[in-house]
Amino acid sequence: MYTLDEMLSRSLLTAGQHAEISAWIARAKTPEAIMEMPDHLWRKLTLASALMNIDADLTQPPLLSAG
């Protein structure tokens, strides 16, 4: 939920969209259920994720700890 809150604080989601997406995720019991989110919310979530570059961490090589 932290990411959704950050999307709201950056004005990438409206308060209504944030509430709808949060409620959907809270009710969903599986990842598949989350993927069944209504199209209008899914599109907004996808756009906000892209604008925040959420996937950037997945494209970086892992950090190796010293020692």
C-alpha positions as CSV (number, residue, x, y, z in Angstrom):
1,M,0.0,0.0,0.0
2,Y,3.0,2.3,0.4
3,T,3.4,2.5,-3.3
4,L,-0.3,3.5,-3.8
5,D,0.1,6.1,-1.1
6,E,3.1,7.5,-2.9
7,M,1.2,7.6,-6.2
8,L,-1.5,9.6,-4.4
9,S,1.0,12.0,-2.9
10,R,2.5,12.6,-6.3
11,S,-0.9,13.2,-7.8
12,L,-0.7,10.2,-10.1
13,L,-3.9,8.9,-8.6
14,T,-6.9,10.8,-7.4
15,A,-8.2,10.1,-3.9
16,G,-11.1,8.2,-5.4
17,Q,-8.9,6.0,-7.6
18,H,-6.6,5.4,-4.6
19,A,-9.6,4.3,-2.5
20,E,-11.0,2.1,-5.3
21,I,-7.7,0.4,-6.0
22,S,-6.9,-0.1,-2.3
23,A,-10.3,-1.6,-1.7
24,W,-9.9,-4.0,-4.7
25,I,-6.5,-5.1,-3.5
26,A,-7.8,-5.6,0.0
27,R,-10.6,-7.8,-1.2
28,A,-8.5,-9.8,-3.7
29,K,-7.3,-13.1,-2.2
30,T,-4.9,-14.0,-5.0
31,P,-2.7,-12.3,-7.6
32,E,-5.1,-13.6,-10.2
33,A,-7.9,-11.7,-8.5
34,I,-5.9,-8.5,-8.5
35,M,-5.4,-8.9,-12.2
36,E,-9.2,-8.9,-12.6
37,M,-9.3,-5.3,-11.5
38,P,-11.6,-3.2,-13.7
39,D,-9.9,-1.9,-16.9
40,H,-10.1,1.8,-16.0
41,L,-8.4,1.3,-12.7
42,W,-5.8,-1.1,-14.1
43,R,-4.9,1.4,-16.8
44,K,-4.5,4.2,-14.3
45,L,-2.4,2.0,-12.0
46,T,-0.2,0.9,-14.9
47,L,0.4,4.5,-16.0
48,A,1.2,5.6,-12.5
49,S,3.7,2.7,-12.1
50,A,5.4,3.7,-15.4
51,L,5.6,7.3,-14.4
52,M,7.2,6.3,-11.1
53,N,9.5,3.9,-13.0
54,I,8.5,1.0,-10.6
55,D,10.1,-1.6,-12.8
56,A,13.5,0.1,-12.7
57,D,14.6,-2.0,-9.7
58,L,13.9,-5.2,-11.7
59,T,16.3,-4.2,-14.5
60,Q,19.3,-3.4,-12.3
61,P,21.9,-6.0,-11.4
62,P,21.7,-7.1,-7.8
63,L,24.0,-5.2,-5.3
64,L,26.7,-7.3,-3.9
65,S,27.5,-6.6,-0.3
66,A,31.1,-5.9,0.7
67,G,32.6,-8.7,2.8
